[in-house]
Amino acid sequence: MQDLVILGAGGGSGSVLWLLETVNAERPQWNILGFVDENPALHGTLHSELPVLGGFEWFDGRRPLVAHGVGSPAVRRRFAAKARERGLSFATAIAPDVRHSRFVTFGEGVLVCAGNLLSAHNKVGNHCFINMSCTMGHDGVMEDFCTLAPGVHVSGNCHFEEGVEIGAGAVILPGRRIGKNAVIGAGAVVTTDIPAGCVAVGVPAKVIKPAA
């Protein structure tokens, strides 16, 4: 069993702990030590019955595996950079009940929660987070650091560039491309390509905050 630490001790990290424990119950592989968080006020406290060990300095002289405990693509990107500086490697965790084609590929640090269904020839890049009960049609691409909130439905041949964040219950119609760091609001229906760096909401989804 490899020692493992979760990065971040906010609410979402409890869901990641649940995912990791569920995987462990099927095939034990990680000794989960606790959490590391940037907020000094949390250091030395307990979260989900495990200790908040400290900040990133806790890793000095230590090399456990790490797993993302945050949903924000920007925060995951920052945490990944800090982890790389310390020579740390990321665990990839796929919930036991996830159904996916043998032609789906998952990058480093990917987390896929319970209830997901991924069809053939999807590519999920490094440090992506797929929350509960999402679906992905065939031949999709999620570049690094993308996030799907619970209940997102992605049709076939869609392409999400790096850092895309899709809100809960959104629907992406076939063949759509969503640009780097764009945010799609909860419940939106994406019928056209969405430019990089903007926010789009509604049915059909419209850009309400253009890229800076």
N, C-alpha and C positions, 0 to 999 in steps of 0.2 A: 504494500500500500504506500502510495506517495503522499507526503504532506501537501496540503493545499490551503490557500488563504483566499478569501473573497475580498475583492477591492470595492470598498464602499459599504457603509453600514446604515443606509437609509431604508425606507420601506421596501423598495424593490429587491434589496439584497436578501430579504427573507424568502421571497419567491425563488431566487436563485439557489438558496440553501435547500429549499424543498426539492428543486430539480436535481441537485447533486445527490441528496439523500435517496431520492427515488432511483437514480441510476445505481448508486451503491447497493441498494437493496436487491437489485437484479444481479449485479456483478461487482463485488467490493473492489474498489481501486483507489480511493482517496481517504486519507486521514484528515478531516477538515478541522483545522486548528482554530479558526475564528476569522475576524474581519480586520482589515486595515482601512482607516478613514482619515481624510485630511482635516477633519474637525477635532481640535484638541479636547473639546468638551466631552467627546465620546470616549476618549482613551481611558481604558481601565474599567469601562462599564460592560454590562452584558447585553447582547442583542440576540434574540431567539436562542437563549440559553448558552451562547458561545461568547467568548471575550472579544472586545474590540482591542486589538493588541497594541495599537499605536498608529503613527503615520508611516509614510513610506520609508522613513529612516529605520523602521523596525527590520527591514530586509537587509540592512548592512550586515554582511557575513552570513546571511541565510539565503538559501535557494529553493524554497518550496515552489510547487506549481501555483499559479494564480488563476482566478476566474473573475470575470466582470460581474459586479453586483449593481450596476446602474443601467438605466435605459437610454439615457441621453447619448447620442452619437458623439457630440463634442467632448463630453466628459470621458467616454470610453477611449476616444482618440488620445486625450491627455494622459489618461492612466496607462495606456499601452506604451506611450513614449517613455514615461517614468519607469515602467517595468523593463523595457528594453535597455535603458541606461544601467539597470542593475543586473542584466543578464538573465532575467526571469522568463519562463515559458508559460504559455497559457493552456489550460485544459479546454477541451471541446466536450460539450455534454448534450446528448440527444435523449429526450425522455423515452422510456421504454415503449410507450404506446404510440409514439410517432410512426406514421406510415409513410415511407418514401421509396421511390424507385431505386434500383441498384445503380442507376445512371445519375443520381444526384451526388454532387460533390460538396463537401463542407470544409471551410478553411480553418485556420487556427483560431482558438478562442470563441468559436461559435457556440451559442446557447439556443436550444430549441425546446420549448416547454411542452407540456402535455397537450394532446388533442390535435396536433398538426398533421396535415396531409400535403405531401409534396410530390407532384407528378414527375414524369421522366425528363431527364436532361436539364434539370435546374442546377445552377451554380451559385452557391452561397459563399460569399467572400469572407475574409478574415474579420473577426470581431463583430460579426452580425448577431443580432438578438431577435429571435422570433418568439413572441409571447404566445399565450394559450390560444388554441382553436383557430388557427389560420389555415388557409389553403393557398397553394401555388399551382397554377396550371403548368403546362409543359414548356420547356425551352426558355425558362426565365433566367435572368442574371440579377443578383444582388451584389454590388461591389462592396468593398470593405466598409465597416462601421454603419451599416444600415440597421434600422429598427422597425419591426412590425409590432404594433400594439395588439391586444387581444381582438380576435374576430375579424381580422383583415382577410379579404378575398382578392387574390391576384390572378387574373386570367393569363392565358398562354402568351408566350413571346414578349413579355414585359421586361424592361431593363431599368433597374434603379442604379443611378450613379452613386459614388461614394457619399456616405453620410446622410442618405435620405431617411426621413422619419415619417411613418404612416400611422395616423391616429386610429383609435379603436373603431372597428366596424366599417372602415372604408372599403370601397370596391374599386378595383383598377381594371378597366376594360382591356380587351386583347391588344397587344402590340404597342402599348403606351411606353414612352420613355420619360423618366422623371430625373431632372438634372441634379447635379451635385448639391448636397446640403439643403435641398428643398424639403418643406414640411407640408404634409397633407393632413387637413383637419379630420377629426373624428366624424364618421358617417358620410364623408364625401364620396362622390362617384366621379372618378377620373375618366373623362371621355376623350381628352386630347393630351398631347405631350405637355409637360410642365417644365418651365425653364429652371435653371439652376438658381439656388439661393433665395427662392421666394416662398411665400405661404399661399396655399390654395385651399379653399373650403367650399362646401355647398354641393347641391345636386342640380346640374352638373357642376363640377369643381371649377371655380374661378379664382384667379390670382387676386388676392387682397393686399398683399405686401410684396411689391417687387424687390428684386435683388438690390442691395445697397450699391 
